[in-house]
Amino acid sequence: MSLVFKKYTRRALNTDPVQHWIDEKWRVDYLAFSNESVQNKVPILIVGGAFQNFSAFKFFVEKFLEVSPVILVDLPSLGNNDQLAEDLSMEDMAMVLHRFVNDHELEKVSPLGMSLGAAIVATFAFQYPLECEKLIVTGITEKPRKSWRMLLSESLDVLNRDRLEEFGSAVILHLINHNRLDETGVSETARNLFQRQLNSASDNEKERYHLNAKRLLEVENLPGFPECETLVCTGEFDTFTLPYEHAQFADQCANATFAMIENADHLPQFERMVETIALFAAFFNEESFDGLQGIKAYSPGTYINLERRGEPRYVPVNTRAFLHSDTVTSDVNPEESLHDIEVKLRNINFFGCLIEFDKSVFHLVQHARDVTISLAHPDIKLDLLVFDQTAHTMRCLFRHSDIKKALVFKDLLENWNCFQLPGREKDDGLSGYAHIP
């Protein structure tokens, strides 16, 4: 059946989407718009992430309709599509998108995917190359890193215990880079609105978050890389999916352009909407990126050596710190509780730290989630997630779940009386991290 495109109006984004069923099992919700001047062009197909709805793409649709028809798609469990899709893997989601395209006799499409949607459209482009004209992805990683997986698992644990307020705070803290609020300009009002949305999540929304997170955790590597012309872009302060990871993905693509959106993190489409839309439109129009404000475009091959480390590390003036856990016991003396084990804090930033110790007193597998660190400063006590351990070091993430406390910690880090910025060291893996899809 041919897809019926409607004439666009702003009100149309708030109308009920069209429902398309695949094998009477999977439901795809969509809205499709076009006009006479572009009706014969390849449609741009937008697949958003877990928390986005069609109305969020109002300005994207208006700009893209100057170039091509536009199709907004909510796959099962994404956006406002409330269908639970526990049986669908990431590759299955790409298959559902492929069936949608074929069922509507679309010879080719140009997908645009953000966050979780990026992984789906990238998989679609790899698996079905003949149907993909161009591709844009933002918020993507080739191979999810260990620390990313740990925090995603932690978010599921908090959600499963129905601690919604803590869950909402943690999502905000790790999706939005609170270490760069001055640069990104994300207002307190916007953050509060987002948090209220998360704190009031319905049972269906919580279950969909659980399923989408599980889907991401099952991905060890993407199955392959697109062959079509591809734009890979990222916010320069993204700690959810790192700029370095975007560059690695772009390097694996057959025909990729890599660009960075300045003063943005994981949500450039909202924080730097004008710049992001201009970048996307230039790509679809086959225009040069030269002169685009707020955009740093890289020549092929120049981005592969992009700095892995996302944020600077501080060295405390006093490196003494103490680990505490009510459950960990010493190998040397099983009766000795680890209430105040002294360690050395090698470096630290808003997201995590590197700890050095003299003897092995910690079992990573059993106790990675139940340790607190107390620093020499009397006001700093932080819960740790330990994601890597050697004989004498531990790499840890901070389990931020209280926005006010996290911002107090940020201020303390920037107090030069307690911490100082050293020269760059050999990378130790604390290059930012992600919390949610």
C-alpha positions, 0 to 999 in steps of 0.5 A, spaced: 500 500 500 502 506 498 503 511 504 498 517 504 502 524 505 498 529 509 499 537 508 503 539 514 500 544 519 503 545 526 496 542 529 497 536 525 503 533 530 498 533 535 493 529 532 493 521 533 498 518 529 496 513 523 497 505 526 500 500 521 500 493 523 505 488 521 503 481 521 498 483 526 503 483 532 507 489 531 504 496 531 508 502 528 505 509 529 507 514 524 505 521 521 507 523 514 507 530 511 509 532 504 508 538 499 507 538 491 515 541 490 518 535 494 513 529 493 518 526 488 524 526 493 526 520 497 523 521 504 526 523 510 524 518 516 525 520 523 526 515 529 527 518 535 529 516 542 525 513 548 523 520 551 521 523 545 514 525 541 512 527 535 511 534 537 518 535 539 520 535 532 516 541 529 521 545 527 525 539 524 519 537 520 518 545 517 525 545 515 526 538 512 519 539 508 523 544 504 527 538 501 523 532 502 517 529 504 518 527 512 515 521 516 515 521 523 515 514 526 514 511 533 516 503 533 514 499 538 516 501 545 519 508 543 516 515 543 509 515 544 508 508 542 505 504 548 506 497 545 510 493 549 515 489 545 519 484 549 520 480 544 524 485 539 531 485 539 535 491 536 536 487 529 528 485 530 526 493 531 530 494 524 526 489 521 520 492 523 522 498 520 524 495 514 517 492 513 514 498 514 518 501 509 516 495 504 509 495 506 508 502 504 512 501 497 517 506 499 523 505 494 528 508 499 528 513 505 533 517 508 533 515 516 535 520 521 536 517 528 537 520 535 540 516 541 536 509 541 533 511 535 540 512 532 542 504 533 536 502 530 537 506 524 544 504 523 542 497 524 537 498 518 542 501 514 547 496 514 542 490 514 538 493 508 542 498 504 538 498 498 533 502 501 537 507 505 539 513 501 542 517 506 543 516 514 544 521 520 545 518 527 547 522 533 548 519 540 551 512 538 556 508 540 560 502 536 561 498 542 558 500 549 563 500 554 563 497 561 562 503 565 556 505 561 553 498 561 554 498 569 550 505 570 544 502 565 544 496 569 544 500 576 538 505 573 534 498 572 535 496 579 533 503 582 527 503 577 525 496 579 525 498 586 520 503 584 524 509 587 522 514 582 524 520 585 531 517 585 531 514 578 528 521 575 534 525 578 539 520 576 537 520 569 537 528 569 544 528 572 547 523 567 543 524 561 544 532 561 552 534 563 551 538 569 559 539 569 557 543 563 551 547 564 554 554 563 556 552 556 550 548 554 545 553 557 540 548 559 536 551 564 533 549 571 526 550 569 527 545 563 531 540 567 525 540 572 520 539 567 524 533 565 525 530 572 517 531 573 516 527 567 520 522 569 518 522 576 511 521 574 512 515 569 506 511 568 507 503 569 507 502 562 512 508 561 517 504 566 516 497 563 518 500 556 524 504 559 526 497 562 525 493 555 529 499 551 535 498 557 535 491 556 535 491 549 541 496 549 544 491 554 544 485 549 548 489 544 555 487 544 557 490 538 553 493 532 552 488 527 555 492 521 556 499 518 552 503 513 555 503 506 550 509 504 552 517 505 552 518 513 553 524 517 555 522 524 554 528 529 555 529 537 554 534 542 561 536 544 560 535 551 556 528 551 558 524 556 552 519 555 555 517 548 562 520 547 564 524 541 570 519 541 565 513 540 562 517 535 568 518 531 570 510 532 563 509 529 564 514 523 571 511 521 568 504 520 562 507 515 564 506 508 562 514 506 561 518 513 562 525 515 563 527 522 561 533 525 561 536 532 555 541 535 559 546 540 556 547 547 551 541 547 551 534 550 547 528 548 541 533 547 543 537 541 537 537 538 534 541 543 540 545 546 542 547 540 536 546 535 538 552 530 545 549 529 543 542 529 537 543 524 542 547 519 547 541 520 542 536 518 538 540 512 545 542 509 547 534 509 540 532 506 541 538 501 548 536 499 551 543 501 557 545 504 558 545 512 563 551 511 560 557 515 555 553 519 555 557 526 556 552 532 558 546 528 565 543 527 566 539 521 572 534 520 575 532 514 576 524 513 581 521 517 582 527 522 577 525 527 580 518 529 585 521 534 579 525 537 581 525 545 578 519 548 577 523 555 571 527 555 572 531 562 578 534 565 581 530 571 583 534 578 588 531 583 586 533 590 591 537 594 590 531 600 590 525 596 587 521 603 581 517 602 577 512 606 572 506 603 566 504 607 562 498 606 557 494 611 558 488 607 566 487 604 571 484 609 578 483 608 582 477 605 587 477 611 582 477 617 575 475 615 573 479 622 575 485 620 570 490 617 572 495 611 569 501 615 575 506 614 580 503 609 585 508 607 586 509 600 589 514 595 585 518 590 589 518 584 584 523 580 577 525 580 572 529 576 564 530 576 563 523 574 568 518 577 575 517 580 581 513 580 583 509 587 590 506 589 591 502 595 596 498 598 593 491 599 587 487 595 581 488 600 576 489 595 572 484 591 569 487 585 564 482 582 561 481 589 561 488 592 562 493 586 555 497 588 556 497 595 562 502 597 562 509 599 568 513 599 570 519 604 575 524 601 579 528 606 574 534 605 569 533 611 563 534 606 564 529 601 561 522 601 560 519 595 557 512 593 561 508 588 560 503 582 566 500 581 567 498 574 574 495 573 580 493 578 587 491 578 592 489 583 592 496 586 587 500 583 580 501 582 576 505 577 570 508 579 563 512 577 559 516 582 552 514 583 549 521 583 542 521 584 541 527 588 541 533 583 543 538 589 548 534 592 551 533 585 552 540 584 555 542 591 560 536 589 561 540 582 562 547 586 567 543 591 571 540 585 572 547 582 575 550 588 582 550 587 584 550 594 582 542 594 583 540 587 588 542 582 588 540 574 594 536 572 597 535 566 594 530 562 595 523 564 595 517 560 588 515 559 585 511 565 578 510 562 574 515 566 572 519 560 564 520 562 559 515 561 552 514 560 546 512 564 540 511 560 538 510 552 
